[in-house]
Structures are given as structure tokens and as C-alpha cells.
Amino acid sequence: MQARYDAVNPGAPKQLVGAGTKLRPFPADMMNACFKAAMELYEELNAKNESWRKIYADFSRFRADQNLWFRFTEATFDRFMQAQKL
């Protein structure tokens, strides 16, 4: 599924730009506000739903480990490749 997502998605920005759309990244303040809202929602769910709390605790540890790994491996390579003139 991930491979299909990665294979098909590059066509979407090309199509949008070809139709005149100007693509821009989300501003950092918007991303921070969305992240904060998500964390608040997760805390609310933690307080109300025992099943969520258990699953989210495991997922949070997994996500933190993955983020650490990707920060020093995949993300470094991705930044390098995105800066190349291909």
C-alpha cells in the first residue's frame, strides 16, 4: 500500500501545477497549532477511553523511536536528494 501511495502521488502535484495551482507548504505556525490540537485531543481520549490509552501509549513509544531513527537516517538522505538537481 505504501509503495502504491508513493508511486501514484507524484502525479497529483504535476497535475495541479499544470492547471495553474500555486503549491505552498503549510506555515510553521499552522503546523504547530494543528499538532497542539491533536495532542490535546489525544489527552482527552486518554482520559476517557482505556483501550485508546493502552494502544496510544504503545504507538507513542513506537512513533518516538521511529522519529529518532528517521531524523538521522531517512530524513537526512531525503533532504540531500531534494536539494539535488535531478
C-alpha positions in Angstrom: 0.0 0.0 0.0 2.8 2.4 0.9 4.6 1.7 -2.4 1.4 2.4 -4.4 0.9 5.6 -2.5 4.5 6.7 -3.2 4.2 5.7 -6.9 0.9 7.4 -7.6 1.1 10.6 -5.6 3.8 12.5 -7.6 1.4 12.8 -10.5 -1.0 14.9 -8.3 1.2 18.0 -7.8 2.2 17.9 -11.5 -1.5 17.9 -12.5 -2.3 20.7 -10.0 0.6 22.9 -11.1 -0.2 22.2 -14.7 -3.7 23.6 -14.1 -2.2 26.8 -12.6 -2.3 25.9 -8.9 0.4 27.5 -6.8 1.6 25.0 -4.2 2.9 26.2 -0.9 3.9 24.3 2.3 1.8 24.8 5.4 3.2 27.6 7.6 5.0 26.5 10.7 2.5 28.3 13.0 -0.3 26.4 11.4 1.5 23.1 11.7 2.3 23.9 15.4 -1.3 24.7 16.1 -2.6 21.5 14.5 0.0 19.4 16.4 -1.0 21.1 19.6 -4.7 20.5 18.9 -4.0 16.8 18.1 -2.1 16.4 21.3 -4.9 17.9 23.3 -7.4 15.6 21.6 -5.2 12.5 22.4 -5.0 13.6 26.1 -8.8 13.9 26.2 -9.1 10.4 24.7 -6.6 9.1 27.1 -8.8 10.3 30.0 -12.0 8.8 28.6 -11.1 5.6 26.8 -8.9 2.9 28.4 -8.5 1.0 25.1 -7.3 4.2 23.4 -4.9 4.9 26.3 -3.3 1.5 26.0 -2.9 1.5 22.2 -1.8 5.1 22.1 0.9 4.5 24.8 2.4 1.7 22.7 2.0 3.7 19.5 3.6 6.8 21.1 6.7 4.8 22.1 6.9 3.3 18.6 6.5 6.8 17.0 9.2 8.3 19.1 11.7 5.6 18.2 10.8 5.8 14.5 11.1 9.6 14.6 14.6 9.3 16.1 15.6 6.8 13.5 14.2 8.8 10.6 15.6 12.1 11.8 19.2 10.8 11.5 18.8 8.4 8.5 16.0 8.8 6.1 15.3 12.5 6.6 19.0 13.3 6.1 19.0 11.4 2.8 15.7 12.9 1.8 16.9 16.5 2.4 20.1 15.7 0.4 18.1 14.3 -2.5 15.6 17.1 -2.5 18.4 19.6 -2.9 19.8 17.8 -5.9 19.1 19.0 -9.5 17.6 15.8 -11.0 
